């Protein structure tokens, strides 16, 4: 399923979704956590990116494993070490994006007012602040890993 798209290796095509959606999720989650007055404007983007970004990262991870098995299973030397370095960021990236997505969705839910409490957070300010802090930490972690995965992938391809 993750091998080819129209006869081309799927990984170079699929990674672009992860490379675009993950930084967008990181930025949107940070804005949502830091700037409460913008929450109504970015809430739907946050929810959609929280659902799409983990799927994109999972597809990139799976397609990368398929590409390695199909074309680089016997790679050794410098190329093999660059591929291994790149592959080492797949699971941390996926886990950090999943964590960020869950935290961002919880934050969006917690900061949406309940029907009987117009203008107040659903579970109180302490919960919203805690979820905001957690979201910011996970956004930084996901941002770090998406950068490292992309950089190591570029180095594996271009040999820099």
C-alpha positions as a Python dict, from the first residue, in 0.01 Angstrom:
ca = {
    (1, 'X'): (0, 0, 0),
    (2, 'X'): (284, 240, 78),
    (3, 'X'): (518, 119, -198),
    (4, 'X'): (427, 314, -509),
    (5, 'X'): (201, 586, -643),
    (6, 'X'): (151, 568, -1020),
    (7, 'X'): (473, 372, -1055),
    (8, 'X'): (683, 615, -850),
    (9, 'X'): (822, 542, -504),
    (10, 'X'): (559, 664, -259),
    (11, 'X'): (790, 798, 13),
    (12, 'X'): (921, 1107, -170),
    (13, 'X'): (562, 1199, -257),
    (14, 'X'): (404, 1126, 81),
    (15, 'X'): (664, 1302, 295),
    (16, 'X'): (553, 1638, 162),
    (17, 'X'): (224, 1603, 347),
    (18, 'X'): (408, 1540, 674),
    (19, 'X'): (662, 1816, 606),
    (20, 'X'): (385, 2070, 547),
    (21, 'X'): (113, 1959, 791),
    (22, 'X'): (334, 1901, 1096),
    (23, 'X'): (489, 2251, 1108),
    (24, 'X'): (141, 2394, 1046),
    (25, 'X'): (10, 2194, 1341),
    (26, 'X'): (304, 2310, 1556),
    (27, 'X'): (244, 2676, 1469),
    (28, 'X'): (-134, 2658, 1501),
    (29, 'X'): (-116, 2476, 1834),
    (30, 'X'): (132, 2730, 1968),
    (31, 'X'): (-86, 3022, 1859),
    (32, 'X'): (-394, 2857, 2007),
    (33, 'X'): (-216, 2799, 2338),
    (34, 'X'): (-52, 3143, 2364),
    (35, 'X'): (-313, 3382, 2219),
    (36, 'X'): (-657, 3309, 2368),
    (37, 'X'): (-833, 3584, 2170),
    (38, 'X'): (-738, 3412, 1842),
    (39, 'X'): (-877, 3074, 1948),
    (40, 'X'): (-1209, 3119, 1771),
    (41, 'X'): (-1024, 3192, 1445),
    (42, 'X'): (-785, 2898, 1452),
    (43, 'X'): (-992, 2633, 1633),
    (44, 'X'): (-1109, 2449, 1322),
    (45, 'X'): (-762, 2460, 1167),
    (46, 'X'): (-623, 2318, 1490),
    (47, 'X'): (-876, 2034, 1492),
    (48, 'X'): (-824, 1947, 1125),
    (49, 'X'): (-444, 1960, 1150),
    (50, 'X'): (-456, 1751, 1468),
    (51, 'X'): (-638, 1483, 1273),
    (52, 'X'): (-442, 1505, 946),
    (53, 'X'): (-84, 1550, 1063),
    (54, 'X'): (-48, 1219, 1252),
    (55, 'X'): (-195, 1037, 951),
    (56, 'X'): (57, 1206, 721),
    (57, 'X'): (349, 1122, 950),
    (58, 'X'): (232, 761, 981),
    (59, 'X'): (205, 731, 602),
    (60, 'X'): (552, 884, 561),
    (61, 'X'): (697, 638, 814),
    (62, 'X'): (536, 337, 650),
    (63, 'X'): (630, 445, 299),
    (64, 'X'): (988, 502, 414),
    (65, 'X'): (1005, 151, 553),
    (66, 'X'): (869, 16, 223),
    (67, 'X'): (1122, 219, 25),
    (68, 'X'): (1409, 96, 239),
    (69, 'X'): (1297, -267, 204),
    (70, 'X'): (1247, -237, -172),
    (71, 'X'): (1554, -39, -272),
    (72, 'X'): (1798, 6, 14),
    (73, 'X'): (1780, -317, 216),
    (74, 'X'): (2146, -391, 148),
    (75, 'X'): (2273, -33, 174),
    (76, 'X'): (2584, -11, 383),
    (77, 'X'): (2869, 228, 440),
    (78, 'X'): (2796, 600, 443),
    (79, 'X'): (2461, 567, 263),
    (80, 'X'): (2347, 297, 504),
    (81, 'X'): (2440, 508, 806),
    (82, 'X'): (2260, 813, 664),
    (83, 'X'): (1946, 607, 601),
    (84, 'X'): (1965, 460, 952),
    (85, 'X'): (2006, 809, 1100),
    (86, 'X'): (1704, 930, 905),
    (87, 'X'): (1497, 628, 1002),
    (88, 'X'): (1581, 679, 1371),
    (89, 'X'): (1364, 992, 1377),
    (90, 'X'): (1048, 823, 1245),
    (91, 'X'): (910, 682, 1570),
    (92, 'X'): (992, 986, 1789),
    (93, 'X'): (831, 1211, 1528),
    (94, 'X'): (519, 998, 1509),
    (95, 'X'): (486, 977, 1887),
    (96, 'X'): (545, 1349, 1937),
    (97, 'X'): (292, 1441, 1667),
    (98, 'X'): (37, 1203, 1818),
    (99, 'X'): (97, 1354, 2162),
    (100, 'X'): (68, 1706, 2025),
    (101, 'X'): (-251, 1620, 1840),
    (102, 'X'): (-412, 1471, 2151),
    (103, 'X'): (-303, 1762, 2371),
    (104, 'X'): (-424, 2017, 2115),
    (105, 'X'): (-761, 1846, 2080),
    (106, 'X'): (-798, 1832, 2458),
    (107, 'X'): (-703, 2199, 2482),
    (108, 'X'): (-956, 2292, 2215),
    (109, 'X'): (-1226, 2100, 2399),
    (110, 'X'): (-1130, 2238, 2740),
    (111, 'X'): (-1129, 2598, 2621),
    (112, 'X'): (-1460, 2577, 2442),
    (113, 'X'): (-1724, 2713, 2677),
    (114, 'X'): (-1990, 2479, 2806),
    (115, 'X'): (-2348, 2577, 2727),
    (116, 'X'): (-2412, 2691, 3082),
    (117, 'X'): (-2087, 2888, 3118),
    (118, 'X'): (-2059, 3140, 2836),
    (119, 'X'): (-1711, 3290, 2818),
    (120, 'X'): (-1549, 3054, 3069),
    (121, 'X'): (-1335, 2750, 3003),
    (122, 'X'): (-1512, 2420, 3031),
    (123, 'X'): (-1296, 2278, 3314),
    (124, 'X'): (-1157, 2597, 3463),
    (125, 'X'): (-852, 2812, 3409),
    (126, 'X'): (-604, 2577, 3580),
    (127, 'X'): (-683, 2292, 3342),
    (128, 'X'): (-663, 2522, 3040),
    (129, 'X'): (-326, 2661, 3151),
    (130, 'X'): (-189, 2312, 3213),
    (131, 'X'): (-305, 2190, 2874),
    (132, 'X'): (-165, 2505, 2711),
    (133, 'X'): (176, 2442, 2868),
    (134, 'X'): (168, 2075, 2766),
    (135, 'X'): (69, 2172, 2412),
    (136, 'X'): (358, 2418, 2388),
    (137, 'X'): (610, 2161, 2511),
    (138, 'X'): (482, 1897, 2269),
    (139, 'X'): (478, 2152, 1984),
    (140, 'X'): (846, 2221, 2050),
    (141, 'X'): (926, 1849, 2057),
    (142, 'X'): (732, 1778, 1738),
    (143, 'X'): (893, 2078, 1569),
    (144, 'X'): (1237, 1951, 1666),
    (145, 'X'): (1171, 1600, 1534),
    (146, 'X'): (1012, 1710, 1207),
    (147, 'X'): (1316, 1930, 1144),
    (148, 'X'): (1561, 1651, 1232),
    (149, 'X'): (1375, 1394, 1022),
    (150, 'X'): (1359, 1628, 724),
    (151, 'X'): (1720, 1736, 757),
    (152, 'X'): (1851, 1381, 790),
    (153, 'X'): (1637, 1272, 495),
    (154, 'X'): (1777, 1550, 281),
    (155, 'X'): (2130, 1455, 389),
    (156, 'X'): (2062, 1091, 303),
    (157, 'X'): (1941, 1184, -45),
    (158, 'X'): (2187, 1460, -127),
    (159, 'X'): (2486, 1335, 72),
    (160, 'X'): (2556, 1667, 241),
}
